[in-house]
């Protein structure tokens, strides 16, 4: 049977105008995206996160029992270390960031890498909750601090750049945007550069990044842009990392590369390398005592069912009102140049 093709009807003047405008719009959009990518910016269409996450609090804030667990868009308990992808946009090198410490706070919150489902908790030292000292004139952390999930600095891997092993944690990131996200929020960032801190004989990379939705994201694409638009921020960041442990009676931290920042391409490469190191961890191929339980990673040695993941949260203490902060270190300023 031969299909009869009806002759195409001529478009009206109005339809021709709409079609013409549509073609022009597509051309302008494509050109805009191309120009943005060529200069390293992220077009708005690429900034939308592909997944959403929510948090589940357990215990009372400011106590040893406090935990922040994660759910995915389907309401399933997940690990922020293993189940949230490192890459929000692989092609354009946009990363997911788990915000552990919002700017201007100093409770040392971090993903609990040794606990099942890896909730965020406050670090503990000698049985006490840990706070980072407020080194004058800073109040807490001078950026939003967190990590890139699905990365791992393997302590058994001696980095060729630093000649030191990794610090056994996900890669740390300092997000320099204007907004202060909530603790536990997952945002999308682009790397701008990286600082190689040596912390007590361990490589501890610090990625400088910015939220792709930030008001200056299109203008800040590398370290030179940071210095031009936020002068002094990078120098103060290096000083903060060098001195933040001095109030605890420890020596200043050192840096590889004589304390010089490395560029965006170098940062992206380090993230890619630590992503590969994480893959060996979650597959059970690396020597480690970290918790690798997850619900989504194919080939993992510790993939859990949704029910088993939920049971971890159900076993945690019920959420309760926040406790008062009594440690004066949380509010006291420390003066590096003070004379005894």
Secondary structure, 3 states (H helix, E strand, C coil): CCCCCCCCCCCCHHHHHHHHHHHHHHHHHHHHHHHHHHCCCCCHHHCCCCCCCEEEEECECCCCCCEEEEECCCCCEECCCCCCCCEEECCCCEEEEEEEECCCCCECEEECCCCCCCCEEECEECCEECECCEECCCCCCCCEEEEECCCCCCCCCECCCCCCEECCCCEEEEECCCCCCCCCCEEEEEEEEEEEEEECCEEEEEEEEEECCCCCCCCCCCHHHHHHHCCCHHHHHHHHHHHCCHHHCCCCCEEHHHHCCEEHHHHHHHHHHHHHHHHHHHCCCCCCCCCCCECCCCCCCCECCHHHHHHHHHCCCCCECCCCCCCHHHCCEECCCCCC
